[in-house]
Amino acid sequence: MESLQSWVSEHKLTSIGTLWASAIGASLAHSRGNGPLKPSLRLIHARMHAQALTLAVLSGAAVYHYYETKHGGEKGEKRN
């Protein structure tokens, strides 16, 4: 788990881009079975889903960073 966290930490933009592209692919695949929509509407919906997922991940990363900044330093001080 630590190696994954360090890789994501070093490659933030690549991680977000990969997540975004995966979300678009998954949304497009899901929408193929949901009735006859135009390809342009499928793409618009897929982009919206991917943006929502990316926003959620970025919000989670901000909360994680805030938590680590606030509480990570305190844990380090208590150990000494």
mmCIF file of the N, C-alpha and C atoms, coordinates in Angstrom:
data_MODEL
# 
_entry.id   MODEL 
# 
loop_
_atom_site.group_PDB 
_atom_site.id 
_atom_site.type_symbol 
_atom_site.label_atom_id 
_atom_site.label_alt_id 
_atom_site.label_comp_id 
_atom_site.label_asym_id 
_atom_site.label_entity_id 
_atom_site.label_seq_id 
_atom_site.pdbx_PDB_ins_code 
_atom_site.Cartn_x 
_atom_site.Cartn_y 
_atom_site.Cartn_z 
_atom_site.occupancy 
_atom_site.B_iso_or_equiv 
_atom_site.pdbx_formal_charge 
_atom_site.auth_seq_id 
_atom_site.auth_comp_id 
_atom_site.auth_asym_id 
_atom_site.auth_atom_id 
_atom_site.pdbx_PDB_model_num 
ATOM 1   N N  . MET A 1 1  ? 0.823   -1.194 0.000   1.00 0.00 ? 1  MET A N  1 
ATOM 2   C CA . MET A 1 1  ? 0.000   0.000  0.000   1.00 0.00 ? 1  MET A CA 1 
ATOM 3   C C  . MET A 1 1  ? 0.869   1.260  0.000   1.00 0.00 ? 1  MET A C  1 
ATOM 4   N N  . GLU A 1 2  ? 1.981   1.232  0.741   1.00 0.00 ? 2  GLU A N  1 
ATOM 5   C CA . GLU A 1 2  ? 2.866   2.390  0.790   1.00 0.00 ? 2  GLU A CA 1 
ATOM 6   C C  . GLU A 1 2  ? 3.504   2.671  -0.551  1.00 0.00 ? 2  GLU A C  1 
ATOM 7   N N  . SER A 1 3  ? 3.847   1.606  -1.289  1.00 0.00 ? 3  SER A N  1 
ATOM 8   C CA . SER A 1 3  ? 4.462   1.819  -2.595  1.00 0.00 ? 3  SER A CA 1 
ATOM 9   C C  . SER A 1 3  ? 3.467   2.468  -3.551  1.00 0.00 ? 3  SER A C  1 
ATOM 10  N N  . LEU A 1 4  ? 2.190   2.082  -3.468  1.00 0.00 ? 4  LEU A N  1 
ATOM 11  C CA . LEU A 1 4  ? 1.164   2.702  -4.295  1.00 0.00 ? 4  LEU A CA 1 
ATOM 12  C C  . LEU A 1 4  ? 1.000   4.172  -3.921  1.00 0.00 ? 4  LEU A C  1 
ATOM 13  N N  . GLN A 1 5  ? 0.991   4.472  -2.634  1.00 0.00 ? 5  GLN A N  1 
ATOM 14  C CA . GLN A 1 5  ? 0.862   5.859  -2.191  1.00 0.00 ? 5  GLN A CA 1 
ATOM 15  C C  . GLN A 1 5  ? 2.052   6.700  -2.642  1.00 0.00 ? 5  GLN A C  1 
ATOM 16  N N  . SER A 1 6  ? 3.245   6.138  -2.574  1.00 0.00 ? 6  SER A N  1 
ATOM 17  C CA . SER A 1 6  ? 4.417   6.909  -3.001  1.00 0.00 ? 6  SER A CA 1 
ATOM 18  C C  . SER A 1 6  ? 4.398   7.129  -4.513  1.00 0.00 ? 6  SER A C  1 
ATOM 19  N N  . TRP A 1 7  ? 3.949   6.128  -5.285  1.00 0.00 ? 7  TRP A N  1 
ATOM 20  C CA . TRP A 1 7  ? 3.863   6.300  -6.736  1.00 0.00 ? 7  TRP A CA 1 
ATOM 21  C C  . TRP A 1 7  ? 2.843   7.377  -7.086  1.00 0.00 ? 7  TRP A C  1 
ATOM 22  N N  . VAL A 1 8  ? 1.682   7.332  -6.444  1.00 0.00 ? 8  VAL A N  1 
ATOM 23  C CA . VAL A 1 8  ? 0.652   8.341  -6.695  1.00 0.00 ? 8  VAL A CA 1 
ATOM 24  C C  . VAL A 1 8  ? 1.155   9.718  -6.283  1.00 0.00 ? 8  VAL A C  1 
ATOM 25  N N  . SER A 1 9  ? 1.879   9.788  -5.189  1.00 0.00 ? 9  SER A N  1 
ATOM 26  C CA . SER A 1 9  ? 2.427   11.055 -4.724  1.00 0.00 ? 9  SER A CA 1 
ATOM 27  C C  . SER A 1 9  ? 3.405   11.640 -5.737  1.00 0.00 ? 9  SER A C  1 
ATOM 28  N N  . GLU A 1 10 ? 4.198   10.782 -6.376  1.00 0.00 ? 10 GLU A N  1 
ATOM 29  C CA . GLU A 1 10 ? 5.175   11.242 -7.356  1.00 0.00 ? 10 GLU A CA 1 
ATOM 30  C C  . GLU A 1 10 ? 4.544   11.546 -8.707  1.00 0.00 ? 10 GLU A C  1 
ATOM 31  N N  . HIS A 1 11 ? 3.454   10.868 -9.051  1.00 0.00 ? 11 HIS A N  1 
ATOM 32  C CA . HIS A 1 11 ? 2.824   11.003 -10.368 1.00 0.00 ? 11 HIS A CA 1 
ATOM 33  C C  . HIS A 1 11 ? 1.366   11.440 -10.223 1.00 0.00 ? 11 HIS A C  1 
ATOM 34  N N  . LYS A 1 12 ? 1.149   12.582 -9.625  1.00 0.00 ? 12 LYS A N  1 
ATOM 35  C CA . LYS A 1 12 ? -0.208  13.043 -9.328  1.00 0.00 ? 12 LYS A CA 1 
ATOM 36  C C  . LYS A 1 12 ? -1.031  13.271 -10.588 1.00 0.00 ? 12 LYS A C  1 
ATOM 37  N N  . LEU A 1 13 ? -0.481  13.995 -11.553 1.00 0.00 ? 13 LEU A N  1 
ATOM 38  C CA . LEU A 1 13 ? -1.240  14.290 -12.765 1.00 0.00 ? 13 LEU A CA 1 
ATOM 39  C C  . LEU A 1 13 ? -1.521  13.034 -13.580 1.00 0.00 ? 13 LEU A C  1 
ATOM 40  N N  . THR A 1 14 ? -0.571  12.130 -13.647 1.00 0.00 ? 14 THR A N  1 
ATOM 41  C CA . THR A 1 14 ? -0.778  10.871 -14.348 1.00 0.00 ? 14 THR A CA 1 
ATOM 42  C C  . THR A 1 14 ? -1.873  10.060 -13.681 1.00 0.00 ? 14 THR A C  1 
ATOM 43  N N  . SER A 1 15 ? -1.878  10.045 -12.360 1.00 0.00 ? 15 SER A N  1 
ATOM 44  C CA . SER A 1 15 ? -2.899  9.309  -11.616 1.00 0.00 ? 15 SER A CA 1 
ATOM 45  C C  . SER A 1 15 ? -4.287  9.876  -11.877 1.00 0.00 ? 15 SER A C  1 
ATOM 46  N N  . ILE A 1 16 ? -4.399  11.188 -11.832 1.00 0.00 ? 16 ILE A N  1 
ATOM 47  C CA . ILE A 1 16 ? -5.701  11.830 -12.051 1.00 0.00 ? 16 ILE A CA 1 
ATOM 48  C C  . ILE A 1 16 ? -6.160  11.625 -13.492 1.00 0.00 ? 16 ILE A C  1 
ATOM 49  N N  . GLY A 1 17 ? -5.235  11.750 -14.437 1.00 0.00 ? 17 GLY A N  1 
ATOM 50  C CA . GLY A 1 17 ? -5.582  11.532 -15.844 1.00 0.00 ? 17 GLY A CA 1 
ATOM 51  C C  . GLY A 1 17 ? -6.017  10.113 -16.120 1.00 0.00 ? 17 GLY A C  1 
ATOM 52  N N  . THR A 1 18 ? -5.334  9.155  -15.520 1.00 0.00 ? 18 THR A N  1 
ATOM 53  C CA . THR A 1 18 ? -5.698  7.753  -15.688 1.00 0.00 ? 18 THR A CA 1 
ATOM 54  C C  . THR A 1 18 ? -7.065  7.476  -15.082 1.00 0.00 ? 18 THR A C  1 
ATOM 55  N N  . LEU A 1 19 ? -7.318  8.028  -13.918 1.00 0.00 ? 19 LEU A N  1 
ATOM 56  C CA . LEU A 1 19 ? -8.617  7.862  -13.277 1.00 0.00 ? 19 LEU A CA 1 
ATOM 57  C C  . LEU A 1 19 ? -9.719  8.463  -14.137 1.00 0.00 ? 19 LEU A C  1 
ATOM 58  N N  . TRP A 1 20 ? -9.455  9.652  -14.691 1.00 0.00 ? 20 TRP A N  1 
ATOM 59  C CA . TRP A 1 20 ? -10.436 10.338 -15.525 1.00 0.00 ? 20 TRP A CA 1 
ATOM 60  C C  . TRP A 1 20 ? -10.734 9.523  -16.781 1.00 0.00 ? 20 TRP A C  1 
ATOM 61  N N  . ALA A 1 21 ? -9.689  9.027  -17.451 1.00 0.00 ? 21 ALA A N  1 
ATOM 62  C CA . ALA A 1 21 ? -9.880  8.229  -18.666 1.00 0.00 ? 21 ALA A CA 1 
ATOM 63  C C  . ALA A 1 21 ? -10.602 6.919  -18.354 1.00 0.00 ? 21 ALA A C  1 
ATOM 64  N N  . SER A 1 22 ? -10.279 6.310  -17.238 1.00 0.00 ? 22 SER A N  1 
ATOM 65  C CA . SER A 1 22 ? -10.962 5.073  -16.840 1.00 0.00 ? 22 SER A CA 1 
ATOM 66  C C  . SER A 1 22 ? -12.435 5.322  -16.562 1.00 0.00 ? 22 SER A C  1 
ATOM 67  N N  . ALA A 1 23 ? -12.729 6.441  -15.929 1.00 0.00 ? 23 ALA A N  1 
ATOM 68  C CA . ALA A 1 23 ? -14.125 6.770  -15.635 1.00 0.00 ? 23 ALA A CA 1 
ATOM 69  C C  . ALA A 1 23 ? -14.907 7.022  -16.922 1.00 0.00 ? 23 ALA A C  1 
ATOM 70  N N  . ILE A 1 24 ? -14.289 7.685  -17.878 1.00 0.00 ? 24 ILE A N  1 
ATOM 71  C CA . ILE A 1 24 ? -14.965 7.904  -19.160 1.00 0.00 ? 24 ILE A CA 1 
ATOM 72  C C  . ILE A 1 24 ? -15.236 6.568  -19.842 1.00 0.00 ? 24 ILE A C  1 
ATOM 73  N N  . GLY A 1 25 ? -14.235 5.696  -19.876 1.00 0.00 ? 25 GLY A N  1 
ATOM 74  C CA . GLY A 1 25 ? -14.412 4.386  -20.491 1.00 0.00 ? 25 GLY A CA 1 
ATOM 75  C C  . GLY A 1 25 ? -15.502 3.568  -19.819 1.00 0.00 ? 25 GLY A C  1 
ATOM 76  N N  . ALA A 1 26 ? -15.500 3.572  -18.493 1.00 0.00 ? 26 ALA A N  1 
ATOM 77  C CA . ALA A 1 26 ? -16.515 2.806  -17.763 1.00 0.00 ? 26 ALA A CA 1 
ATOM 78  C C  . ALA A 1 26 ? -17.909 3.377  -17.999 1.00 0.00 ? 26 ALA A C  1 
ATOM 79  N N  . SER A 1 27 ? -18.016 4.696  -18.025 1.00 0.00 ? 27 SER A N  1 
ATOM 80  C CA . SER A 1 27 ? -19.315 5.322  -18.247 1.00 0.00 ? 27 SER A CA 1 
ATOM 81  C C  . SER A 1 27 ? -19.818 5.053  -19.664 1.00 0.00 ? 27 SER A C  1 
ATOM 82  N N  . LEU A 1 28 ? -18.918 5.121  -20.643 1.00 0.00 ? 28 LEU A N  1 
ATOM 83  C CA . LEU A 1 28 ? -19.318 4.813  -22.024 1.00 0.00 ? 28 LEU A CA 1 
ATOM 84  C C  . LEU A 1 28 ? -19.764 3.357  -22.152 1.00 0.00 ? 28 LEU A C  1 
ATOM 85  N N  . ALA A 1 29 ? -19.017 2.470  -21.523 1.00 0.00 ? 29 ALA A N  1 
ATOM 86  C CA . ALA A 1 29 ? -19.386 1.050  -21.570 1.00 0.00 ? 29 ALA A CA 1 
ATOM 87  C C  . ALA A 1 29 ? -20.735 0.817  -20.909 1.00 0.00 ? 29 ALA A C  1 
ATOM 88  N N  . HIS A 1 30 ? -20.975 1.493  -19.803 1.00 0.00 ? 30 HIS A N  1 
ATOM 89  C CA . HIS A 1 30 ? -22.239 1.335  -19.095 1.00 0.00 ? 30 HIS A CA 1 
ATOM 90  C C  . HIS A 1 30 ? -23.416 1.901  -19.896 1.00 0.00 ? 30 HIS A C  1 
ATOM 91  N N  . SER A 1 31 ? -23.187 3.024  -20.570 1.00 0.00 ? 31 SER A N  1 
ATOM 92  C CA . SER A 1 31 ? -24.276 3.672  -21.293 1.00 0.00 ? 31 SER A CA 1 
ATOM 93  C C  . SER A 1 31 ? -24.648 2.954  -22.585 1.00 0.00 ? 31 SER A C  1 
ATOM 94  N N  . ARG A 1 32 ? -23.800 2.086  -23.080 1.00 0.00 ? 32 ARG A N  1 
ATOM 95  C CA . ARG A 1 32 ? -24.134 1.341  -24.300 1.00 0.00 ? 32 ARG A CA 1 
ATOM 96  C C  . ARG A 1 32 ? -25.356 0.446  -24.092 1.00 0.00 ? 32 ARG A C  1 
ATOM 97  N N  . GLY A 1 33 ? -25.504 -0.080 -22.921 1.00 0.00 ? 33 GLY A N  1 
ATOM 98  C CA . GLY A 1 33 ? -26.626 -0.972 -22.638 1.00 0.00 ? 33 GLY A CA 1 
ATOM 99  C C  . GLY A 1 33 ? -27.879 -0.253 -22.171 1.00 0.00 ? 33 GLY A C  1 
ATOM 100 N N  . ASN A 1 34 ? -27.797 1.043  -21.974 1.00 0.00 ? 34 ASN A N  1 
ATOM 101 C CA . ASN A 1 34 ? -28.925 1.799  -21.432 1.00 0.00 ? 34 ASN A CA 1 
ATOM 102 C C  . ASN A 1 34 ? -29.682 2.558  -22.512 1.00 0.00 ? 34 ASN A C  1 
ATOM 103 N N  . GLY A 1 35 ? -30.274 1.867  -23.412 1.00 0.00 ? 35 GLY A N  1 
ATOM 104 C CA . GLY A 1 35 ? -31.143 2.511  -24.389 1.00 0.00 ? 35 GLY A CA 1 
ATOM 105 C C  . GLY A 1 35 ? -30.411 3.177  -25.531 1.00 0.00 ? 35 GLY A C  1 
ATOM 106 N N  . PRO A 1 36 ? -31.178 3.617  -26.496 1.00 0.00 ? 36 PRO A N  1 
ATOM 107 C CA . PRO A 1 36 ? -30.592 4.219  -27.697 1.00 0.00 ? 36 PRO A CA 1 
ATOM 108 C C  . PRO A 1 36 ? -30.307 5.711  -27.527 1.00 0.00 ? 36 PRO A C  1 
ATOM 109 N N  . LEU A 1 37 ? -29.120 6.038  -27.120 1.00 0.00 ? 37 LEU A N  1 
ATOM 110 C CA . LEU A 1 37 ? -28.693 7.437  -27.021 1.00 0.00 ? 37 LEU A CA 1 
ATOM 111 C C  . LEU A 1 37 ? -27.745 7.741  -28.173 1.00 0.00 ? 37 LEU A C  1 
ATOM 112 N N  . LYS A 1 38 ? -27.734 8.994  -28.585 1.00 0.00 ? 38 LYS A N  1 
ATOM 113 C CA . LYS A 1 38 ? -26.776 9.418  -29.595 1.00 0.00 ? 38 LYS A CA 1 
ATOM 114 C C  . LYS A 1 38 ? -25.368 9.303  -29.015 1.00 0.00 ? 38 LYS A C  1 
ATOM 115 N N  . PRO A 1 39 ? -24.379 9.034  -29.863 1.00 0.00 ? 39 PRO A N  1 
ATOM 116 C CA . PRO A 1 39 ? -22.996 8.967  -29.357 1.00 0.00 ? 39 PRO A CA 1 
ATOM 117 C C  . PRO A 1 39 ? -22.546 10.276 -28.698 1.00 0.00 ? 39 PRO A C  1 
ATOM 118 N N  . SER A 1 40 ? -23.024 11.409 -29.201 1.00 0.00 ? 40 SER A N  1 
ATOM 119 C CA . SER A 1 40 ? -22.624 12.682 -28.592 1.00 0.00 ? 40 SER A CA 1 
ATOM 120 C C  . SER A 1 40 ? -23.175 12.808 -27.172 1.00 0.00 ? 40 SER A C  1 
ATOM 121 N N  . LEU A 1 41 ? -24.401 12.331 -26.947 1.00 0.00 ? 41 LEU A N  1 
ATOM 122 C CA . LEU A 1 41 ? -24.962 12.365 -25.590 1.00 0.00 ? 41 LEU A CA 1 
ATOM 123 C C  . LEU A 1 41 ? -24.237 11.404 -24.665 1.00 0.00 ? 41 LEU A C  1 
ATOM 124 N N  . ARG A 1 42 ? -23.853 10.248 -25.188 1.00 0.00 ? 42 ARG A N  1 
ATOM 125 C CA . ARG A 1 42 ? -23.079 9.296  -24.381 1.00 0.00 ? 42 ARG A CA 1 
ATOM 126 C C  . ARG A 1 42 ? -21.767 9.922  -23.946 1.00 0.00 ? 42 ARG A C  1 
ATOM 127 N N  . LEU A 1 43 ? -21.123 10.603 -24.871 1.00 0.00 ? 43 LEU A N  1 
ATOM 128 C CA . LEU A 1 43 ? -19.845 11.225 -24.553 1.00 0.00 ? 43 LEU A CA 1 
ATOM 129 C C  . LEU A 1 43 ? -20.014 12.346 -23.530 1.00 0.00 ? 43 LEU A C  1 
ATOM 130 N N  . ILE A 1 44 ? -21.058 13.137 -23.660 1.00 0.00 ? 44 ILE A N  1 
ATOM 131 C CA . ILE A 1 44 ? -21.318 14.202 -22.691 1.00 0.00 ? 44 ILE A CA 1 
ATOM 132 C C  . ILE A 1 44 ? -21.569 13.619 -21.308 1.00 0.00 ? 44 ILE A C  1 
ATOM 133 N N  . HIS A 1 45 ? -22.376 12.573 -21.227 1.00 0.00 ? 45 HIS A N  1 
ATOM 134 C CA . HIS A 1 45 ? -22.655 11.942 -19.931 1.00 0.00 ? 45 HIS A CA 1 
ATOM 135 C C  . HIS A 1 45 ? -21.394 11.316 -19.350 1.00 0.00 ? 45 HIS A C  1 
ATOM 136 N N  . ALA A 1 46 ? -20.611 10.671 -20.205 1.00 0.00 ? 46 ALA A N  1 
ATOM 137 C CA . ALA A 1 46 ? -19.370 10.054 -19.723 1.00 0.00 ? 46 ALA A CA 1 
ATOM 138 C C  . ALA A 1 46 ? -18.430 11.108 -19.175 1.00 0.00 ? 46 ALA A C  1 
ATOM 139 N N  . ARG A 1 47 ? -18.328 12.246 -19.859 1.00 0.00 ? 47 ARG A N  1 
ATOM 140 C CA . ARG A 1 47 ? -17.451 13.316 -19.387 1.00 0.00 ? 47 ARG A CA 1 
ATOM 141 C C  . ARG A 1 47 ? -17.930 13.875 -18.057 1.00 0.00 ? 47 ARG A C  1 
ATOM 142 N N  . MET A 1 48 ? -19.227 14.024 -17.905 1.00 0.00 ? 48 MET A N  1 
ATOM 143 C CA . MET A 1 48 ? -19.769 14.526 -16.644 1.00 0.00 ? 48 MET A CA 1 
ATOM 144 C C  . MET A 1 48 ? -19.492 13.558 -15.502 1.00 0.00 ? 48 MET A C  1 
ATOM 145 N N  . HIS A 1 49 ? -19.661 12.263 -15.756 1.00 0.00 ? 49 HIS A N  1 
ATOM 146 C CA . HIS A 1 49 ? -19.377 11.276 -14.713 1.00 0.00 ? 49 HIS A CA 1 
ATOM 147 C C  . HIS A 1 49 ? -17.893 11.298 -14.345 1.00 0.00 ? 49 HIS A C  1 
ATOM 148 N N  . ALA A 1 50 ? -17.037 11.384 -15.352 1.00 0.00 ? 50 ALA A N  1 
ATOM 149 C CA . ALA A 1 50 ? -15.599 11.397 -15.085 1.00 0.00 ? 50 ALA A CA 1 
ATOM 150 C C  . ALA A 1 50 ? -15.199 12.651 -14.313 1.00 0.00 ? 50 ALA A C  1 
ATOM 151 N N  . GLN A 1 51 ? -15.780 13.787 -14.652 1.00 0.00 ? 51 GLN A N  1 
ATOM 152 C CA . GLN A 1 51 ? -15.458 15.007 -13.926 1.00 0.00 ? 51 GLN A CA 1 
ATOM 153 C C  . GLN A 1 51 ? -15.942 14.942 -12.479 1.00 0.00 ? 51 GLN A C  1 
ATOM 154 N N  . ALA A 1 52 ? -17.101 14.370 -12.263 1.00 0.00 ? 52 ALA A N  1 
ATOM 155 C CA . ALA A 1 52 ? -17.607 14.230 -10.896 1.00 0.00 ? 52 ALA A CA 1 
ATOM 156 C C  . ALA A 1 52 ? -16.699 13.319 -10.080 1.00 0.00 ? 52 ALA A C  1 
ATOM 157 N N  . LEU A 1 53 ? -16.266 12.214 -10.684 1.00 0.00 ? 53 LEU A N  1 
ATOM 158 C CA . LEU A 1 53 ? -15.367 11.296 -9.983  1.00 0.00 ? 53 LEU A CA 1 
ATOM 159 C C  . LEU A 1 53 ? -14.034 11.970 -9.692  1.00 0.00 ? 53 LEU A C  1 
ATOM 160 N N  . THR A 1 54 ? -13.505 12.706 -10.656 1.00 0.00 ? 54 THR A N  1 
ATOM 161 C CA . THR A 1 54 ? -12.238 13.402 -10.459 1.00 0.00 ? 54 THR A CA 1 
ATOM 162 C C  . THR A 1 54 ? -12.357 14.442 -9.352  1.00 0.00 ? 54 THR A C  1 
ATOM 163 N N  . LEU A 1 55 ? -13.459 15.165 -9.336  1.00 0.00 ? 55 LEU A N  1 
ATOM 164 C CA . LEU A 1 55 ? -13.683 16.149 -8.278  1.00 0.00 ? 55 LEU A CA 1 
ATOM 165 C C  . LEU A 1 55 ? -13.746 15.477 -6.909  1.00 0.00 ? 55 LEU A C  1 
ATOM 166 N N  . ALA A 1 56 ? -14.396 14.325 -6.838  1.00 0.00 ? 56 ALA A N  1 
ATOM 167 C CA . ALA A 1 56 ? -14.473 13.584 -5.578  1.00 0.00 ? 56 ALA A CA 1 
ATOM 168 C C  . ALA A 1 56 ? -13.081 13.130 -5.124  1.00 0.00 ? 56 ALA A C  1 
ATOM 169 N N  . VAL A 1 57 ? -12.285 12.652 -6.058  1.00 0.00 ? 57 VAL A N  1 
ATOM 170 C CA . VAL A 1 57 ? -10.934 12.192 -5.718  1.00 0.00 ? 57 VAL A CA 1 
ATOM 171 C C  . VAL A 1 57 ? -10.065 13.370 -5.273  1.00 0.00 ? 57 VAL A C  1 
ATOM 172 N N  . LEU A 1 58 ? -10.159 14.486 -5.977  1.00 0.00 ? 58 LEU A N  1 
ATOM 173 C CA . LEU A 1 58 ? -9.383  15.659 -5.579  1.00 0.00 ? 58 LEU A CA 1 
ATOM 174 C C  . LEU A 1 58 ? -9.817  16.181 -4.210  1.00 0.00 ? 58 LEU A C  1 
ATOM 175 N N  . SER A 1 59 ? -11.106 16.142 -3.932  1.00 0.00 ? 59 SER A N  1 
ATOM 176 C CA . SER A 1 59 ? -11.593 16.547 -2.610  1.00 0.00 ? 59 SER A CA 1 
ATOM 177 C C  . SER A 1 59 ? -11.073 15.612 -1.534  1.00 0.00 ? 59 SER A C  1 
ATOM 178 N N  . GLY A 1 60 ? -11.102 14.329 -1.823  1.00 0.00 ? 60 GLY A N  1 
ATOM 179 C CA . GLY A 1 60 ? -10.565 13.357 -0.875  1.00 0.00 ? 60 GLY A CA 1 
ATOM 180 C C  . GLY A 1 60 ? -9.076  13.561 -0.640  1.00 0.00 ? 60 GLY A C  1 
ATOM 181 N N  . ALA A 1 61 ? -8.339  13.868 -1.702  1.00 0.00 ? 61 ALA A N  1 
ATOM 182 C CA . ALA A 1 61 ? -6.908  14.121 -1.563  1.00 0.00 ? 61 ALA A CA 1 
ATOM 183 C C  . ALA A 1 61 ? -6.657  15.376 -0.722  1.00 0.00 ? 61 ALA A C  1 
ATOM 184 N N  . ALA A 1 62 ? -7.497  16.390 -0.904  1.00 0.00 ? 62 ALA A N  1 
ATOM 185 C CA . ALA A 1 62 ? -7.345  17.611 -0.107  1.00 0.00 ? 62 ALA A CA 1 
ATOM 186 C C  . ALA A 1 62 ? -7.616  17.336 1.366   1.00 0.00 ? 62 ALA A C  1 
ATOM 187 N N  . VAL A 1 63 ? -8.651  16.557 1.647   1.00 0.00 ? 63 VAL A N  1 
ATOM 188 C CA . VAL A 1 63 ? -8.965  16.205 3.031   1.00 0.00 ? 63 VAL A CA 1 
ATOM 189 C C  . VAL A 1 63 ? -7.833  15.382 3.635   1.00 0.00 ? 63 VAL A C  1 
ATOM 190 N N  . TYR A 1 64 ? -7.311  14.430 2.857   1.00 0.00 ? 64 TYR A N  1 
ATOM 191 C CA . TYR A 1 64 ? -6.198  13.599 3.330   1.00 0.00 ? 64 TYR A CA 1 
ATOM 192 C C  . TYR A 1 64 ? -4.974  14.464 3.625   1.00 0.00 ? 64 TYR A C  1 
ATOM 193 N N  . HIS A 1 65 ? -4.678  15.394 2.724   1.00 0.00 ? 65 HIS A N  1 
ATOM 194 C CA . HIS A 1 65 ? -3.527  16.276 2.924   1.00 0.00 ? 65 HIS A CA 1 
ATOM 195 C C  . HIS A 1 65 ? -3.722  17.143 4.164   1.00 0.00 ? 65 HIS A C  1 
ATOM 196 N N  . TYR A 1 66 ? -4.917  17.663 4.338   1.00 0.00 ? 66 TYR A N  1 
ATOM 197 C CA . TYR A 1 66 ? -5.226  18.472 5.517   1.00 0.00 ? 66 TYR A CA 1 
ATOM 198 C C  . TYR A 1 66 ? -5.054  17.647 6.793   1.00 0.00 ? 66 TYR A C  1 
ATOM 199 N N  . TYR A 1 67 ? -5.586  16.418 6.783   1.00 0.00 ? 67 TYR A N  1 
ATOM 200 C CA . TYR A 1 67 ? -5.483  15.554 7.953   1.00 0.00 ? 67 TYR A CA 1 
ATOM 201 C C  . TYR A 1 67 ? -4.021  15.243 8.268   1.00 0.00 ? 67 TYR A C  1 
ATOM 202 N N  . GLU A 1 68 ? -3.259  14.910 7.232   1.00 0.00 ? 68 GLU A N  1 
ATOM 203 C CA . GLU A 1 68 ? -1.847  14.590 7.439   1.00 0.00 ? 68 GLU A CA 1 
ATOM 204 C C  . GLU A 1 68 ? -1.078  15.803 7.954   1.00 0.00 ? 68 GLU A C  1 
ATOM 205 N N  . THR A 1 69 ? -1.394  16.989 7.462   1.00 0.00 ? 69 THR A N  1 
ATOM 206 C CA . THR A 1 69 ? -0.712  18.190 7.910   1.00 0.00 ? 69 THR A CA 1 
ATOM 207 C C  . THR A 1 69 ? -1.059  18.517 9.354   1.00 0.00 ? 69 THR A C  1 
ATOM 208 N N  . LYS A 1 70 ? -2.336  18.408 9.692   1.00 0.00 ? 70 LYS A N  1 
ATOM 209 C CA . LYS A 1 70 ? -2.780  18.739 11.049  1.00 0.00 ? 70 LYS A CA 1 
ATOM 210 C C  . LYS A 1 70 ? -2.365  17.690 12.071  1.00 0.00 ? 70 LYS A C  1 
ATOM 211 N N  . HIS A 1 71 ? -2.611  16.427 11.750  1.00 0.00 ? 71 HIS A N  1 
ATOM 212 C CA . HIS A 1 71 ? -2.431  15.361 12.729  1.00 0.00 ? 71 HIS A CA 1 
ATOM 213 C C  . HIS A 1 71 ? -1.147  14.573 12.538  1.00 0.00 ? 71 HIS A C  1 
ATOM 214 N N  . GLY A 1 72 ? -0.571  14.615 11.360  1.00 0.00 ? 72 GLY A N  1 
ATOM 215 C CA . GLY A 1 72 ? 0.673   13.891 11.104  1.00 0.00 ? 72 GLY A CA 1 
ATOM 216 C C  . GLY A 1 72 ? 1.828   14.453 11.887  1.00 0.00 ? 72 GLY A C  1 
ATOM 217 N N  . GLY A 1 73 ? 1.896   15.786 11.959  1.00 0.00 ? 73 GLY A N  1 
ATOM 218 C CA . GLY A 1 73 ? 2.954   16.436 12.717  1.00 0.00 ? 73 GLY A CA 1 
ATOM 219 C C  . GLY A 1 73 ? 2.830   16.180 14.206  1.00 0.00 ? 73 GLY A C  1 
ATOM 220 N N  . GLU A 1 74 ? 1.611   16.121 14.715  1.00 0.00 ? 74 GLU A N  1 
ATOM 221 C CA . GLU A 1 74 ? 1.392   15.871 16.147  1.00 0.00 ? 74 GLU A CA 1 
ATOM 222 C C  . GLU A 1 74 ? 1.838   14.465 16.531  1.00 0.00 ? 74 GLU A C  1 
ATOM 223 N N  . LYS A 1 75 ? 1.591   13.492 15.657  1.00 0.00 ? 75 LYS A N  1 
ATOM 224 C CA . LYS A 1 75 ? 2.011   12.121 15.960  1.00 0.00 ? 75 LYS A CA 1 
ATOM 225 C C  . LYS A 1 75 ? 3.527   12.040 16.014  1.00 0.00 ? 75 LYS A C  1 
ATOM 226 N N  . GLY A 1 76 ? 4.182   12.752 15.087  1.00 0.00 ? 76 GLY A N  1 
ATOM 227 C CA . GLY A 1 76 ? 5.642   12.749 15.081  1.00 0.00 ? 76 GLY A CA 1 
ATOM 228 C C  . GLY A 1 76 ? 6.223   13.374 16.332  1.00 0.00 ? 76 GLY A C  1 
ATOM 229 N N  . GLU A 1 77 ? 5.576   14.394 16.860  1.00 0.00 ? 77 GLU A N  1 
ATOM 230 C CA . GLU A 1 77 ? 6.051   15.055 18.069  1.00 0.00 ? 77 GLU A CA 1 
ATOM 231 C C  . GLU A 1 77 ? 5.835   14.176 19.296  1.00 0.00 ? 77 GLU A C  1 
ATOM 232 N N  . LYS A 1 78 ? 4.767   13.411 19.341  1.00 0.00 ? 78 LYS A N  1 
ATOM 233 C CA . LYS A 1 78 ? 4.481   12.566 20.497  1.00 0.00 ? 78 LYS A CA 1 
ATOM 234 C C  . LYS A 1 78 ? 5.470   11.408 20.598  1.00 0.00 ? 78 LYS A C  1 
ATOM 235 N N  . ARG A 1 79 ? 5.988   10.954 19.476  1.00 0.00 ? 79 ARG A N  1 
ATOM 236 C CA . ARG A 1 79 ? 6.918   9.824  19.489  1.00 0.00 ? 79 ARG A CA 1 
ATOM 237 C C  . ARG A 1 79 ? 8.250   10.208 20.120  1.00 0.00 ? 79 ARG A C  1 
ATOM 238 N N  . ASN A 1 80 ? 8.656   11.467 20.005  1.00 0.00 ? 80 ASN A N  1 
ATOM 239 C CA . ASN A 1 80 ? 9.959   11.877 20.532  1.00 0.00 ? 80 ASN A CA 1 
ATOM 240 C C  . ASN A 1 80 ? 9.973   11.988 21.994  1.00 0.00 ? 80 ASN A C  1 
# 
